[in-house]
Amino acid sequence: MKRPPTLTSEAAVERDTSRVIDMPTWSQVRHARIEGMPNTVTAEDEVVDLCRDLIRIDTSNTGDTATSAGERVAAEYVAEKLSEVGLEVTLSESEPTRASVVTRLTGADSSRPALLLHGHLDVVPAQAADWRQPPFAGEITDDGYLWGRGAVDMKDMDAMILALVRQWRRDGWTPPRDIVIAFFADEEAGSTYGAHHLVDTRPELFDGVTEAISEVGGFSVSLDSDRRLYPIQGAEKGIGWMKLTATGRAGHGSFLHEDNAVTTLAEAVARIGRHRFPLQITDTVEAFLRAAAAELGIEVDLDNPELTVDKLGPISRIVGATLRNTANPTMLSAGYKANVIPGKAEAVVDGRFLPGTQEEFERIIDELAGPDVTREWISCQQALEFPFEGALVDAMGAALIAEDPGARPVPYMLSGGTDGKALHRLGIRSYGFAPLKLPADLDFASLFHAVDERVPTEALKFGVRVLRRLVENS
């Protein structure tokens, strides 16, 4: 892939010392030439090819930089596409290969609070043998689907944002307020090398931003042929990734042992994995349940909300996970030989907690683990919940309905986490709104981090139209 011409040897020196590259002003010259060109290419024309290009760049994130593909090549691609239309771009590396990109469109009224549109460039790994289509080939099948790792999470939204920004610049359009555009590294492993790094080291890039739009929301869930729910994410559970450790007396595997670290840890892991946390209905979840029940024509019972959730089809797994805290064991490590009892055993647990429940969540985990198991955080990040009201929320709903009269926008909580956790440290409210109108038979929610990830090409074009309406009217 061609490297952006802005990354000269001089820029490389700057990268090695500060790991931040501000694209030179040559792009202003290029912008003058682009403004005079006829605008024959629209965002809808470009979005599918942009998404294909991004999918074909392997940005797999294992959680360890040494074994991850890194985002650098994708960041350079995005930087070049932004520079081509005359934008000044900051490309920042937190570590070698871990790169993010930020730019700003100056609005007609820069005194107004700025809006951030952002996505992440990394993806979870994929095993090609498990897929029906190669995960990094960006294949488009006869049924109109674009396949590949990132098609859902979240190179689809990256491409929508990139296509729109390029069209706005070609059109010479000025947004009503400043728009900051960011493509982050490392979201899939907790945002340490991406959003958190930029919040810590370059907070001025987000000056004036009060609200943000990104994943995961705005996709349709069909109720019938005429009506579709569009859940808009206004809340997300907290992340509690933790390591549990049990210690004991090492010894020969043939002896009797009362102090076996593996046994102690296994019992703790089993108690945690089988525990069912109590129902706790937050404001966002209650609002979603009431809105969904009204559309379904049923009564909602907040003492037994699963009755409503079970009628939601593919989205029921995401919504069901927001009714209570969860803790799922995901990794185990102990021992080095069949006949040696190890002195230590470790496990990893993926915990997710609702807003306002972290202290209670930790207390229950510690009780379940027991006194002989220690707990330490791998990553602990707060839960978020924002009011589902205001001009931006209204504009999101209006943009959806304008493009799909059968749209029913509703608030919901995401069971996972996003870069919004890092941005909240700057006081930025984040909403999940990557709009897609989807076929009724597509189980879209199950494609996140799954094999055979794919998105309809027409849904990408729909998303561009909705995002354009939103930004141009907010």
Secondary structure, DSSP 8 states (H G I E B T S, - for coil): ----TT--HHHHHHHHHHSEEE--THHHHHHHHHHTS-----HHHHHHHHHHHHHTS--B--SSGGGS--SHHHHHHHHHHHHHTT--EEEEEEETTEEEEEEEE--S-TTS-EEEEEEE--B----GGG-SS-TTS--B-TTSEEESTTTTTTHHHHHHHHHHHHHHHHHT---SS-EEEEEES-GGGTSTTTHHHHHHH-GGGGTTEEEEEESS--B-EESSSS-EEEEEEEEE-EEEEEEEEEE---EETTS--S--HHHHHHHHHHHHHH--------HHHHHHHHHHHHHHT----TTSTHHHHTTSGGGHHHHHTTSS-EEEEEEEEE-SSTTEE-SEEEEEEEEEE-TT-HHHHHHHHHHHH-TTEEEEEEEEE--EE--S-SHHHHHHHHHHHHH-TTEEEEEEEESS--THHHHGGGT-EEEE---B---TT--GGGGTTSTT-EEEHHHHHHHHHHHHHHHHT-
